[in-house]
Amino acid sequence: MSALFEPFKLKDVSLRNRIAIPPMCQYTAVDGLINDWHRVHLAGLARGGAGLLIVEATAVSPEGRITPGCAGLWNDEQAQAFAPVVASIKAAGAVPGIQIGHAGRKASANVPWEGDDHIGAHLPRVPKAMTLEDIARVREDFVAAAKRARDAGFEWLELHFAHGYLGQSFFSTHSNQRNDAYGGSLDNRSRFLLETLAAVRKVWPEHLPLTARFGVIEYDGRDEETLAESIELAKNFKREGLDMLSVSVGFSTPTADIPWAPAFLAPIAERVRKEADLPVSSAWGIDTPELADRSVGNGQLDLVMVGRAHLADPHWPYHAARKLGIERPSWTLPAPYAHWLERYAVN
């Protein structure tokens, strides 16, 4: 069997393979409430055969949305709308996960296909430092969203601490100019992330995975220093109860020189995995079955996040199984598909 199709167990959750679908924003929610688009989209992806499906970045508060079209978990109506989505993901054989986050200084943008720019000149364009009361409130927003995710039936929780959003902004020297207990030193810049993780850990079931997505590198000319600090943070994440880290880029500065290439983050993730002694996943350019299989087989990744390729082909795991020579690849899919594909296969 290929490494990509080996089962994976984390806490009490078992994945049927190492293929995970990462959060991919759809920007079609209304007032944070998901709708038919999400229900059909997510059920279709889950039926494709991946072991894990993580629902798009979901805001913990209205002002924490990236765009007005972002999904939310700041009230019970939103949580109830997720319940049938969770059920459909599980019925398809995938584990239902969700990513919760706060966009911080990158909030209040238009949706990408409507400009991807800041909304309206009437809103302030220069971010202000959060007060201690603001920090405490947002931390509790994460806790409340985690409780709602738990009660909606999600079995995998990811905290969005990457991509220049709020968590990353506290950590990054590009954005954090504070001179109090939340700024300056590595310990201070890590404080918001660790406090939020610890608070969520108290309400998220111990037997279910608690993970985070975090930008461990910026490609800004000080990569070794940033990566060393990120690995130290990852070690502290583990001490606070984190079960896996999804390794990404910080996206904290527009001057970054990112070396875009297939699986370019896999070697970085491998270093985090070894030095922090923490399971890792990653995305970014892992589109082919061979590359995904190799990234797992050589010990770089525990899970492969396959995003864009799933949008192009929701049955990507089936085609990967065929490409990698998995026995009876049709049964990567649900029986109503697998039976007919196998029965009338033309060799």
Disulfide bonds with the S-S distance in Angstrom:
none
